[in-house]
Every structure is written in structure tokens, then in C-alpha cells.
Amino acid sequence: MSAINRIILVGNGFDLAHGLATRYADFINWYWKQWASCLLRSPHKIETDELCSFGLKDSFSLKGWYLVWQWHYKIPRDFFKDFEKKYDIIDRVKGDTSICDFKSYSLFFDKICAHAERRGWVDIENEYFDALNKEYFEDPAKLNQEFEIVRSKLITYLSSIQETGVKTSIIDQGLKQKIFAPIRTREVAISARKHLLNFIDEQCSNIKNGYPVSEIYDRFGLNKAEESTRALEKFAEEYHGGKIKIFDLESIADDSTIPAALLRPGRVLLLNFNYTRTADLYMPQGEEAEYWFPVYHIHGELEHPDSIIFGYGDELDDRYGELVKLNNNEHLRHIKSIKYLETDNYRKLLAFIDSAPYQVCIMGHSCGNTDRTLLNTLFEHRNCVSIKPFYHAKEDGTDNYLEMVQNISRNFTDMKLMRDRVVNKTYCAPLLPV
């Protein structure tokens, strides 16, 4: 059976569009806020975790951190709650060397915190690969140990976000329509138009041969009004009756005469790069839906911490080749393409893209280097017919379409292929309206 499927690439921008605080910078702020809460209430002179410790100096007479705020800083007890929100407690005590003995146990965590503070954002996975090739080149095992601590705390943080923020009330109906929208003819690469012609031809043949039109509407939960059904049947009848000529490459660019239901993707696969289940809320549920609308958590699921893949995935980087030559497995411990082999998600994805032509829709994924190996496989595969980025529209009237395309281009080795497959901005849309 001829079909054109769709793959939805979901990245962190998808969660952010739903108001979830899932940036790495949000995670770092949460970590220090946990420390602030601890120091406000601690009866001990020393508090520690795997990354750092806060100790009251021996020369300081108070017996616990909870006494510091009222007796040293002269802050009334009833001001604690507002104080926690309005002031950076951690910076205050870290900078007050007269009372605090602060110790850091992780150069890597210091580095990502400094970058987050300086730039307002940080990509922990990029920082990991950079550290692996620089500061920790001679001791990758130490970096991996520190990285594993950060990974564990990130899982704890995101699990709290999922528990409190991922619920059906955040579903955006406009976004849901974009996920299941028809594949417009102008979105298909010129070199792949034959796949679209075959798809339309077989759809019309199926209808002419008695395939129940209602199934197309039922699968996507569409309104199967009598006039819509009749329009679909009429188009198929005229197509096979010769009244509608076989589309050539020019005329196929005008899809205004083709019923939308005829251009619905055969199957829609949700490829979730996030650890949360926000995107899952948009997919139909049930045994039959698992075939038509599969969901692959390519980086693992929070409910199963051991499945979480957190690391770097750019085998096209020259530095990766140098790491492989070192013959030290610690250098490869958190390389994503190797970690993918711990589950069957990657193998199922390969089976999906080999099965039929497909369109890629990018929703909230930056297409950065940390997933470059996998994205290159998807974008340059012979069955990829279209890559449609849904960009972020900003309140000042600007957007990040150009930045997305620049990142997408880095996942190609064939620039001619890239220009043919990526949908130009005229036919793209923002993920969510401003």
C-alpha cells in the first residue's frame, strides 16, 4: 500500500510552549532553590550533597543555619517566605566568607552554572562533550561520575514538573490540528513528488474499489459530514474518469482542488526527545492507535530512570572520531547513538522510516548537534519527502525560522538535498500564535 506518513519531532520548545519550566537553566535555579530552602531551616552547621557543601565556620557561634537569618542578618522570621522569593540566598551566603565555608565537588557543575548565569541559558549536553574533550580528557571517568549526579537530579526535577504540570488541561487544540493536518502538496520536495502522486492515485483507487471513506475520517476524529464524504468520492470518481488529469510537477503545486482528507498522512509517529509526556497528550490512545499513531520516547521515560538517555549524539563531529581511537570506553559512556541500543525504540524508528515515504514536522526541537546523528539519519533517508519546521514567533514580531533552518542544515551532508526537502517559510507556521 502506498502511503505518506508523518514523524513529529518533539523537543524542549514544545514543553516551553505549554508553560512548563523545563530549560536546563530552570533546573539549575531549582537546584539552588532547594539549597536555599534547606539552609533556611537547617539546625546543622554543615549541609552537604554530592555536588557541594555549605558549612558555618567554627569561629561563628550560632549552632545551625536556621539561626543565621534572624540573628546574623536580622531578618524577621515572618519575612522568610518573601525573602526566599526575592533574594538570592545562595549568592548571599557564598559571598559572605566571614561565616560560610562553601565547597564545590564538581568542576563540571561549576562550569554549567557559570554559563547559565552569564548567558541566561546553558546546554548541559554540549557542555559535557566540550568538557570530555578538554578539562576531563585525561580523566573521563571522573566527568562521567559528576555527569551521572547531574542526570539523577535532573530526573528528580523533571519528574516534579511532570507530576504537577502535565495534564489534559494544557492541550492546545490549534496545535493538535497542526499535528494531524493534511500534507500540503507545496510542502513536498520536488524530487519526491512521485511519492505524492502515487499516494493520491492509490487513495483514489481504494475509494473507487469500495474502501469505506468513513475510515479516513474516523482515524483522525474528523467530522464526516455527508457533503465532505461526497466530495471525496466525487474527486476519486473524476480522477479515475479522466476528468482530472494526472498531475504533473507544475500543476500538483496547486492542491486547492484535492480534498483535505485525501492528503492526511497514513500514520503519524510521535518521536519524543523530551523526558516528559506533554506531547503524548495529543496522541490517540488504544490498541489500534498504537499502530496508526505510535509514540517513541527516544531518550527514555521518567517513570523508568534507568532508561533516560542524557549525553551527546554527534558522530559527525571530528572530535568523536578522535575519542573512538582512544580505545577508552569511558569516553563513549554517554554517547547517545550507543545508548540507543539499550532499548528497541531506535530499531522501531528505522523500521518505520524504511516502510514508506514520510514528512518530518519539527515542533520545539532546536535540531542542534546533540542529536545530530539521529537527525541526519531521518533527514537524508531516501524516504524523507519533506521537513517542515514550526518556528517560535516572538511578541516583537521576530521569529526563529532562520535559526532553525541553519541548525537543520548542519544535520545534512548534502546541501542540495537540504534545500529541496526543507519547507520554505511561506508555507510554514509558528508552533503557537503569539
C-alpha positions in Angstrom: 0.0 0.0 0.0 1.3 3.4 -1.0 1.3 6.0 1.8 3.0 9.1 3.1 3.5 9.0 6.8 4.5 11.8 9.2 7.0 12.0 12.0 6.6 14.7 14.7 9.9 15.6 16.2 9.2 17.0 19.7 11.9 18.9 21.6 12.0 21.1 24.7 10.4 24.1 22.9 7.2 22.0 22.9 7.2 21.8 26.7 8.1 25.5 27.0 5.2 26.4 24.7 2.9 24.8 27.2 4.3 26.9 30.1 6.5 24.2 31.6 9.8 25.3 33.2 11.9 22.7 31.5 15.0 24.7 30.4 18.3 23.5 31.9 18.6 26.9 33.4 15.3 26.3 35.2 16.7 23.0 36.6 19.8 24.8 37.9 17.7 27.5 39.5 15.6 24.8 41.1 18.7 23.1 42.5 19.9 26.2 44.2 16.4 27.0 45.5 16.4 23.6 47.1 19.6 24.6 48.8 18.1 27.9 49.9 15.1 26.1 51.5 17.5 23.7 53.2 19.7 26.5 54.7 16.7 28.5 55.9 15.6 25.6 58.1 18.7 23.5 58.8 19.6 23.0 62.5 23.0 21.8 61.5 26.3 23.8 60.9 27.2 21.7 57.9 24.9 20.6 55.0 26.2 18.7 52.0 25.2 16.7 48.9 27.2 15.1 46.1 27.9 18.5 44.3 28.8 20.9 47.1 28.5 21.7 50.8 27.7 24.8 53.0 29.4 25.0 56.4 29.3 27.6 59.2 32.8 28.5 60.2 34.0 27.3 63.5 34.5 30.9 64.6 30.8 31.5 64.1 28.9 30.9 67.4 25.5 30.0 66.1 24.7 26.3 66.2 22.7 25.9 63.0 21.9 27.6 59.7 18.3 28.4 60.6 19.6 30.8 63.2 21.7 32.8 60.8 18.9 34.7 59.1 17.3 36.2 62.2 20.4 36.6 64.4 23.1 37.5 61.9 21.3 39.1 59.1 18.5 40.5 61.3 15.7 39.2 59.1 12.4 38.7 61.0 11.0 35.2 61.0 7.8 36.2 59.2 9.9 37.6 56.3 11.5 34.2 55.5 8.9 33.3 52.8 9.3 36.6 50.9 13.0 36.5 51.4 13.2 33.1 49.7 11.4 34.5 46.7 13.0 37.9 46.4 16.7 37.4 47.2 19.3 35.0 46.1 20.1 33.4 49.4 22.8 31.2 47.9 24.8 34.1 46.4 24.5 35.9 49.7 26.0 33.2 51.9 28.5 32.0 49.3 29.8 35.5 49.1 29.9 36.0 52.9 33.2 34.3 53.7 33.1 35.6 57.2 30.5 33.0 58.1 30.3 30.5 55.3 32.7 27.8 54.2 31.4 26.8 50.7 33.0 23.8 49.0 32.3 22.6 45.4 32.9 19.0 44.5 32.2 19.2 40.8 34.2 21.4 38.3 31.6 20.3 35.6 28.6 21.6 37.6 30.5 24.8 38.4 31.1 25.3 34.7 27.4 24.8 33.6 26.2 27.1 36.5 28.7 29.8 35.4 27.5 29.6 31.8 23.8 29.7 32.8 24.5 32.8 35.0 26.5 34.6 32.3 24.3 33.8 29.3 20.9 33.1 30.9 20.9 29.6 29.3 23.0 26.5 29.1 23.1 23.3 27.1 24.3 20.7 29.5 24.8 18.0 26.9 27.0 20.3 24.7 29.0 21.3 27.8 29.5 17.6 28.6 31.0 16.9 25.2 33.1 20.0 25.4 34.4 19.0 28.9 35.1 15.5 27.7 37.4 16.9 25.1 39.1 19.5 27.3 39.2 19.6 31.1 38.4 15.9 31.6 40.1 14.5 28.6 42.6 12.6 30.8 40.0 11.5 33.3 36.7 10.8 31.6 35.6 8.5 34.4 35.5 11.5 36.8 33.4 13.5 34.4 31.0 10.6 33.9 30.6 10.3 37.7 29.8 14.0 38.0 27.6 13.9 35.0 25.6 11.0 36.5 24.9 13.1 39.6 23.6 15.9 37.5 21.5 13.4 35.5 19.9 12.0 38.6 19.0 15.4 39.9 17.6 16.4 36.5 15.3 13.4 36.6 14.1 14.3 40.0 13.3 17.9 38.9 11.6 16.9 35.6 9.5 14.3 37.5 8.1 17.0 39.7 7.3 19.1 36.6 5.5 16.2 35.0 3.6 15.4 38.1 2.3 18.9 38.6 2.2 20.4 35.1 1.5 17.7 32.5 -2.3 17.4 32.4 -5.0 17.4 29.7 -5.9 21.0 30.5 -2.8 22.3 28.8 -3.7 20.7 25.4 -3.9 23.4 22.7 -6.5 22.5 20.0 -4.8 24.6 17.4 -1.6 22.7 17.9 -3.4 19.4 17.7 -4.8 20.3 14.3 -1.3 21.0 13.1 -0.1 17.6 14.2 -2.8 15.8 12.2 -3.1 18.3 9.3 -3.1 17.2 5.7 0.2 17.1 3.9 0.0 20.0 1.5 1.5 19.5 -1.9 3.7 22.5 -1.7 5.4 21.0 1.3 6.7 18.0 -0.6 10.2 18.1 -2.1 10.3 18.4 -5.9 12.4 15.3 -6.2 9.8 13.4 -4.1 6.6 14.4 -5.9 6.3 11.0 -7.4 5.6 9.6 -3.9 2.7 12.1 -3.6 1.3 11.2 -7.0 1.4 7.5 -6.0 -0.2 8.3 -2.7 -3.1 10.2 -4.3 -3.5 7.6 -7.0 -3.8 4.8 -4.6 -6.1 6.7 -2.3 -8.4 7.3 -5.2 -8.2 3.7 -6.3 -9.1 2.5 -2.8 -12.2 4.7 -2.7 -13.2 3.6 -6.2 -12.9 0.0 -5.2 -15.1 0.4 -2.2 -12.7 1.4 0.6 -15.0 2.9 3.2 -14.4 6.7 3.2 -15.6 6.9 6.8 -12.4 5.1 8.0 -10.3 8.1 6.9 -12.4 10.4 8.9 -12.7 8.1 11.9 -9.0 7.6 12.3 -8.3 11.3 12.7 -11.5 12.1 14.6 -12.8 14.3 11.8 -16.3 15.4 11.1 -17.5 13.1 8.3 -20.3 15.3 7.1 -22.2 13.9 4.1 -21.0 16.7 1.8 -17.4 16.0 2.8 -17.7 12.3 2.1 -19.4 13.0 -1.2 -16.7 15.5 -2.2 -14.0 12.8 -1.6 -15.9 10.2 -3.6 -16.6 12.7 -6.4 -12.9 13.6 -6.6 -11.9 9.9 -6.8 -14.6 9.3 -9.4 -13.5 12.2 -11.6 -9.8 11.3 -11.2 -10.3 7.8 -12.5 -12.8 9.0 -15.1 -10.1 11.2 -16.7 -11.8 14.5 -15.8 -8.9 15.3 -13.5 -5.7 14.7 -15.4 -2.6 13.1 -13.9 -0.8 15.8 -12.1 2.5 16.9 -13.5 5.1 18.6 -11.4 3.7 22.1 -12.0 0.0 21.5 -11.5 0.5 19.5 -8.4 1.7 22.6 -6.7 -2.0 23.7 -6.6 -3.8 21.5 -4.1 -6.9 23.6 -3.8 -8.9 21.0 -5.7 -7.8 18.0 -3.7 -10.0 17.1 -0.7 -8.0 17.6 2.6 -9.0 14.1 3.8 -7.2 12.6 0.8 -3.9 14.2 1.9 -4.0 13.1 5.5 -0.8 11.2 6.5 -1.1 7.4 6.6 0.4 7.1 10.0 1.7 9.7 12.5 4.7 8.8 14.7 5.5 11.0 17.7 9.2 10.9 18.2 9.6 12.5 21.7 13.0 13.8 22.5 11.8 15.1 25.8 11.7 13.2 29.0 8.1 14.4 29.9 4.9 13.1 28.4 3.4 16.5 27.4 3.4 15.6 23.7 1.8 12.2 24.5 -1.4 14.1 25.5 -2.0 14.9 21.8 -2.0 11.3 20.5 -5.0 8.9 20.3 -5.0 6.1 22.8 -5.9 2.4 22.4 -4.7 -0.8 20.9 -5.4 0.2 17.3 -4.0 3.6 17.8 -0.6 2.1 18.7 -0.2 1.2 15.0 -1.6 4.3 13.4 -0.2 6.8 16.0 2.9 5.2 17.6 4.9 7.1 20.3 8.6 6.5 20.8 10.3 8.1 23.8 13.7 8.0 22.1 15.5 9.4 25.2 13.7 7.3 27.8 10.8 7.9 30.3 10.9 9.5 33.7 8.9 6.6 35.1 11.9 4.4 34.3 15.0 6.4 35.3 17.4 3.7 34.0 16.0 4.3 30.5 16.9 8.0 30.5 19.5 8.8 27.7 21.3 12.0 28.6 24.5 12.8 26.7 25.8 13.7 23.3 24.9 12.4 19.8 27.1 13.8 17.1 29.2 11.1 15.4 29.8 13.6 12.5 31.9 15.8 14.8 35.6 15.2 14.1 36.3 15.1 17.8 34.1 12.0 18.1 36.3 10.1 15.8 39.3 11.0 17.9 37.6 9.8 21.0 36.8 6.4 19.4 40.5 6.0 18.5 41.5 6.3 22.2 40.1 2.8 23.0 38.8 4.0 26.4 35.1 3.1 26.9 34.7 5.9 29.5 34.9 8.4 26.6 31.9 6.8 24.9 29.8 6.1 28.0 27.2 8.8 27.3 27.2 8.9 23.5 23.6 8.7 22.5 23.9 6.5 19.4 25.4 3.8 21.6 22.9 4.2 24.4 20.1 3.8 21.8 20.9 0.2 21.7 19.7 -0.4 25.2 16.1 -0.2 24.0 14.3 -1.1 20.8 13.0 2.4 20.1 15.8 3.2 17.6 15.3 -0.1 15.8 11.5 0.5 15.6 12.2 4.0 14.2 14.4 2.6 11.5 11.6 0.1 10.6 9.1 3.0 10.4 11.2 5.2 8.0 12.0 2.2 5.8 8.3 1.3 5.5 7.1 4.3 3.5 7.8 7.9 2.5 7.4 10.3 5.3 7.2 14.0 6.2 9.1 15.3 9.2 7.4 18.1 11.3 9.7 19.8 13.8 7.9 21.0 16.9 10.1 22.6 19.6 13.3 20.8 18.7 16.3 23.0 18.0 17.9 20.4 15.7 21.2 21.1 17.5 24.4 19.0 17.4 23.5 16.9 20.5 21.1 14.8 18.3 22.9 15.2 15.0 23.5 11.5 14.3 19.8 10.6 14.6 18.6 13.7 12.7 21.0 13.1 9.9 19.5 9.5 9.6 16.0 10.9 9.4 16.7 13.9 7.1 18.8 12.2 4.5 16.9 9.0 4.3 15.6 8.1 0.8 12.0 8.1 2.1 12.1 11.6 3.6 9.9 13.8 1.3 9.5 16.9 3.4 10.9 18.7 6.5 8.6 21.3 7.9 9.8 23.4 10.9 7.2 25.0 13.1 9.0 28.1 14.4 8.8 30.2 17.5 7.0 33.5 16.9 8.0 36.3 19.4 6.0 39.2 20.7 8.3 41.8 18.9 7.3 40.3 15.5 10.5 38.3 15.0 10.8 34.5 14.9 13.5 31.8 14.9 12.7 30.2 11.5 16.1 31.2 10.0 17.9 29.8 13.1 16.0 26.5 12.9 16.9 26.1 9.2 20.6 26.9 10.0 20.6 24.2 12.6 18.7 21.8 10.3 21.4 22.4 7.6 24.1 21.2 10.0 22.4 17.8 10.1 22.9 17.4 6.3 25.9 16.3 4.4 24.1 17.1 1.1 23.1 20.8 0.9 21.2 20.4 -2.4 19.0 17.7 -0.8 18.5 20.0 2.2 17.3 22.9 0.1 14.8 20.6 -1.7 13.4 19.0 1.4 13.1 21.9 3.9 9.8 23.7 3.5 10.3 27.4 2.9 8.9 29.9 5.4 6.0 30.9 3.1 4.3 27.5 3.8 5.4 27.1 7.4 3.7 28.4 10.6 4.5 29.2 14.2 4.2 26.4 16.7 1.7 28.6 18.6 0.5 32.0 17.8 1.8 35.0 19.8 
